[in-house]
Amino acid sequence: MIKVNTTIKAIKDTVAGLNQKPVTVKLNLGRNKFVTFAATLNGIYPSLFTVSPDDKNFLGKTAYSYSEILCGRVKIEERAAK
């Protein structure tokens, strides 16, 4: 899991290491609302990264900025491949 008290550079390096791997994404929607879903991290860009959810009916956002991890709005952790 990525620690929230790191720098953007460290977050980018950690996310780059998870490229094309299965991950679990936990979103903080505010007011004690959380969404957790399984996905594959599939796009690494200079200011954001994208995930593709395993559930094809997922209607949420699938692109996140590195600052969302820094602020604690998004948490990503690697999960074991099936």
C-alpha positions as CSV (number, residue, x, y, z in Angstrom):
1,M,0.0,0.0,0.0
2,I,1.2,3.5,-0.8
3,K,1.9,5.7,2.3
4,V,0.2,9.1,2.2
5,N,3.2,11.0,3.7
6,T,5.5,10.6,0.7
7,T,6.3,12.8,-2.3
8,I,4.7,12.9,-5.7
9,K,7.9,11.4,-7.2
10,A,7.8,8.5,-4.8
11,I,4.1,7.9,-5.6
12,K,4.8,8.0,-9.4
13,D,7.6,5.4,-9.0
14,T,5.3,3.1,-6.9
15,V,2.4,3.4,-9.3
16,A,4.8,2.7,-12.3
17,G,5.9,-0.5,-10.5
18,L,2.2,-1.6,-10.5
19,N,1.7,-1.1,-14.2
20,Q,-0.3,-4.0,-15.8
21,K,-0.8,-5.6,-12.4
22,P,-4.1,-6.4,-10.6
23,V,-4.8,-3.9,-7.9
24,T,-7.5,-3.0,-5.3
25,V,-8.6,0.6,-5.5
26,K,-10.3,2.2,-2.5
27,L,-11.9,5.6,-3.0
28,N,-12.8,8.0,-0.3
29,L,-16.0,9.8,-1.5
30,G,-16.4,11.9,1.7
31,R,-18.9,11.8,4.5
32,N,-17.7,8.3,5.5
33,K,-18.5,6.9,2.1
34,F,-16.0,4.5,0.5
35,V,-16.0,2.5,-2.7
36,T,-13.6,-0.5,-3.1
37,F,-13.2,-2.3,-6.4
38,A,-10.8,-4.7,-8.1
39,A,-9.0,-3.4,-11.2
40,T,-5.9,-3.6,-13.4
41,L,-3.6,-0.6,-13.6
42,N,-3.2,-0.1,-17.3
43,G,-2.1,3.5,-18.1
44,I,0.8,5.6,-16.7
45,Y,0.9,9.2,-17.8
46,P,2.9,12.2,-16.5
47,S,0.0,13.7,-14.4
48,L,-2.4,10.8,-14.0
49,F,-2.9,7.0,-14.2
50,T,-5.8,4.9,-15.4
51,V,-7.3,1.7,-14.1
52,S,-9.7,-0.7,-15.8
53,P,-12.2,-2.2,-13.4
54,D,-12.7,-6.0,-13.4
55,D,-16.5,-5.4,-13.1
56,K,-17.7,-4.2,-16.5
57,N,-20.8,-2.6,-14.9
58,F,-18.6,-0.2,-12.8
59,L,-19.8,3.3,-13.7
60,G,-17.2,5.3,-11.6
61,K,-14.2,7.3,-12.6
62,T,-11.2,5.3,-13.8
63,A,-8.5,8.0,-14.1
64,Y,-6.8,9.4,-11.1
65,S,-4.1,12.0,-10.4
66,Y,-1.1,11.3,-8.3
67,S,-2.1,14.1,-5.9
68,E,-5.3,12.2,-5.1
69,I,-3.1,9.5,-3.5
70,L,-1.1,12.1,-1.7
71,C,-4.2,13.7,-0.3
72,G,-5.6,10.3,0.8
73,R,-8.6,10.3,-1.5
74,V,-7.4,7.2,-3.4
75,K,-5.6,4.2,-2.1
76,I,-4.1,1.5,-4.2
77,E,-2.6,-1.8,-3.2
78,E,-1.5,-4.8,-5.2
79,R,-3.5,-7.9,-5.0
80,A,-2.6,-11.5,-5.8
81,A,-3.3,-12.5,-9.4
82,K,-6.0,-15.1,-9.9
